[in-house]
Structures are given as C-alpha cells and as structure tokens.
Amino acid sequence: MTTAELKAANAQYLWHPMAHPKAMQQTPPDIIARGEGSWIWDIDGHKMIDGVGGLWSANLGFGRKDIRDAIVEQLDELAFYNTFRGTTHPRAIELSARLVKLMEPDGVTSVFFSNGGSDAVEGALKLARQYWKLKGQGDRTKYISLRMGYHGVHFGGMSVNGNTNFRRNYEPLLPGCFHVDTPWVYRNPYTENPERLAEICAEQLDREISFQGSDTVAAFIAEPVQGSGGVIVPPANYWPLIRKVCDKHGVLLIADEVVTGFGRTGHMFGTRLWGVKADMWCLAKGISSGYVPLGATAISANVAEVFQQGDASLGSVTHGYTYSGHPIAAAAALATLDALEKEDVVGNAARQGDYLMQRLKDLGQRNRLIGDVRGVGLMVCLEMVADKATKASFARGAKEVTEVAREAYRLGAMVRTSGPNIILSPALTISRSEIDVLCDALEGAFKKVAP
Ligand SMILES: Cc1ncc(COP(=O)(O)O)c(C=O)c1O
C-alpha cells in the first residue's frame, strides 16, 4: 500500500485500543514504519527518539540482531507447539528454568506462561482463588487493589483496575473487588509527609481487609510503581508495610510487574526496589522486549507447594491459552534475558533514569504548565496543570497536553499522553546523548506551548 492508502485504510478499517473509532478518522494516528535502537521513523520518514519504548515494552530497543536471529532460528526449528497437558517444547522449558533461576532470590519456584500482561494478571487472580480452595478456605474469593492502578483489560484485571475510564463501559464487573487509596504524594487529602502517607494508606488496606472479613479476601494486587495511572511512585516504606498487612491477614500479595519487571525502574524487579517478596508476579512487556507477545505469572514456593500437594482434580490448573509459552515468544525472551545479563541494561536504566529525572525536574521548575515531575529509573511522568500554585488539573483531552506532544513529535521525540500526563518510558538501552535529544525536544515543545 502507498502511504496515502495506508492512512485511508487505517481510518476506514482499523479500530484502535483505547480510542474512539471516529476520533481515529478525524485525528489519524501516527503510522510508525521503522525502528532502530531508541529511534523510530514514521511513514513519512520523520525520525524521532522513541520516548514511549513501544509501550513500556521495547526495553532493548528496536532492530536487535540477537533477538531477530533467535526468532528466525526458532521459526526454522519449530514454529509452534502447545504446552497443554501432555506436550511441551524445549524453549518453554528453557525459559521457565531461566526465569525461576533469575527470580530465585525472590522465592519463585514456578512460572505459568500466557500471551501478555492482561493474561498474566488473569492467571494470578485465578490461581489465587484456586490456592485458597486447595487450602480448604474457599470463601477467600475477594480481591483488593489500588485506586489509579492498571491491571489490563480482561474482566478480572478490569475489575481490579482503579480508573473509571477503563471500567464503566463494560460494567457490571466481577463482584468481590474493592479498592483502597494509593499513596500518591502529589495529590492526596491526607498529608504532605510521604512516610506518614504510606502508613495511612497501609492502614486503609488493613481496615478494608478486616471490614470485608480476612477469611473472604484472596489477594491484594498492586503495581510496585503505578505506570498507566501516571507513574505514581509510592514512598519507600509503603510496600514493606503492605507486605506486613497481607501477612497479618494471610492475604496473598500479587505484584503486577508488567511494566516494572525486567529493569524499568533501574532494578530487575519493582519488588526488589522495595525489598519485598510477593506471592505471585505478573510479567509481560520487557520479558521479550516487546519483540513477540508473551506473558508469565511467576509463582512463589509457598503458593506452588499448595498446588503440588493438592488433590488431582482440584490441584489441576484448568486455565491456559493455546499460545501459552509460544516457542517464538520464548526464544525472543531467552535472547532478551541473555542481553539483560550481559549488557548491564538495568544499571544503564538506573543511570540514564537519574539523568532524565534531573533534566526534567529542571524543566519542571521553569515551565508554568508542569505541576509535578515524578518517576524512577526509566519510567517518568510530567503532570501538566492549569495552575501550578493550586495544582488545578487540566480537563481530560485538554489542548495544551496534546499540543506539547505534537510539538515534541515535530521536534523529534515521540511521547505519550494520558490524561494530563506526558509519560516517558524509553528503551532501557538509551544513551545519555539520546536522553538529551528527548529532553531538548520536550523543552522546545513546552517553550512553544507556554513561552
Ligand atoms: C501494570 C500493567 N498490568 C497489565 C497490563 C496489561 O498488559 P497487556 O496490554 O499486555 O495486556 C499493563 C499494560 O500496560 C500494565 O501496565
């Protein structure tokens, strides 16, 4: 198809996630045609630094020959076989062993594969309920989660999501899902003291579990750093406190590491950033650096043990997908893990993240539209405000936010907008000079929109 034909066909035929079909016709999306390292080119040949990293996913950048070769070799060897009871294949086995080895310090002993983040969450939520049935506590069916959280789009994940936009079009949702406040330092009705805020929010979880009845709650699920909700980094004492609350009530702790896993925060996993062990982890995106869709639910020894001892029918995992552990995805993930280990990608994310934050904080101080700059590692958010002094928010879809993103695009940086937020999650392999390109473009964009 020609460029013009592609644009017309997109508007006519393609429905996009999280978008109104008509809006996609009126404001056509950017067509990204090529990628190399931290860079992308649109269909018109415009070159940009990819501040979005695919979608928090292209952690090793684009065009990696090692991942490409692993995929091609696997295609030649075995394009697909299933892992349902009775069959398996070498790459899924190798990847499971590799992940368990990587997560051994976290207490992981098993993994269950799927096709993406929503799947990984669904697996964790279902396994949590099954765990309690196996333990003879079948009343433990409820889930508690955080406001502002994002856990994908399946009915389970959507029901524990903490953002109305992702919920109300598909209500009624799963019964038995309850939400507590997230420790959001910039916006909360309680306190400006981060440590105290963490205590208040952990107490809220404690009270909610007691109110529901401890013996009815299966799990608490949260992101170690909330990504889509606007890169909300909890105070350092929050995760240790919620681990204690979960232990007090015997509730399972599920860490949704779909974004934070595999180095995004400058630590291999977000739970390690907080020095906490979860009972299950939801993994996707960076696991295969976005080259092929893959999800995984990592399971700790204490959960796995209960399944191992469970009776033959109750202990069977009657959940899974045709493409659970797809060989091409597993091959891409193995090559990704090789690179993560050999190239100090996680260390680079921490160093470049510090530099990115320093540059953006400086910009934030100088520009009247930037209310807050927050993040950790290479996940960062610029929250735009209508009034810096009062923190008055922009309305959803405010033109200033779109204008900054469009101007940044023109100046050579792809950034993502979400409500009033400009969200950045570039490749973890990004260099300091590439961070400069990204920040220079943003600086120019903000200067143009709010001189
Ligand atoms: C924390 C978190 N969980 C789950 C998901 C869902 O992942 P997917 O879009 O691959 O289904 C996402 C997606 O961004 C996410 O950020």
PDBQT file of the ligand as one rigid body, heavy atoms in Angstrom, charges set to zero:
ROOT
HETATM    1  C1  LIG A 501       0.691  -2.880  35.118  1.00  0.00    +0.000 C 
HETATM    2  C2  LIG A 501       0.039  -3.447  33.909  1.00  0.00    +0.000 A 
HETATM    3  N1  LIG A 501      -0.615  -4.619  34.008  1.00  0.00    +0.000 NA
HETATM    4  C3  LIG A 501      -1.205  -5.183  32.944  1.00  0.00    +0.000 A 
HETATM    5  C4  LIG A 501      -1.157  -4.587  31.710  1.00  0.00    +0.000 A 
HETATM    6  C5  LIG A 501      -1.839  -5.232  30.542  1.00  0.00    +0.000 C 
HETATM    7  O1  LIG A 501      -0.905  -5.704  29.636  1.00  0.00    +0.000 OA
HETATM    8  P1  LIG A 501      -1.330  -6.038  28.134  1.00  0.00    +0.000 P 
HETATM    9  O2  LIG A 501      -1.678  -4.749  27.483  1.00  0.00    +0.000 OA
HETATM   10  O3  LIG A 501      -0.099  -6.697  27.559  1.00  0.00    +0.000 OA
HETATM   11  O4  LIG A 501      -2.477  -6.989  28.197  1.00  0.00    +0.000 OA
HETATM   12  C6  LIG A 501      -0.482  -3.385  31.555  1.00  0.00    +0.000 A 
HETATM   13  C7  LIG A 501      -0.410  -2.712  30.243  1.00  0.00    +0.000 C 
HETATM   14  O5  LIG A 501       0.100  -1.632  30.085  1.00  0.00    +0.000 OA
HETATM   15  C8  LIG A 501       0.117  -2.789  32.684  1.00  0.00    +0.000 A 
HETATM   16  O6  LIG A 501       0.734  -1.597  32.593  1.00  0.00    +0.000 OA
ENDROOT
TORSDOF 0
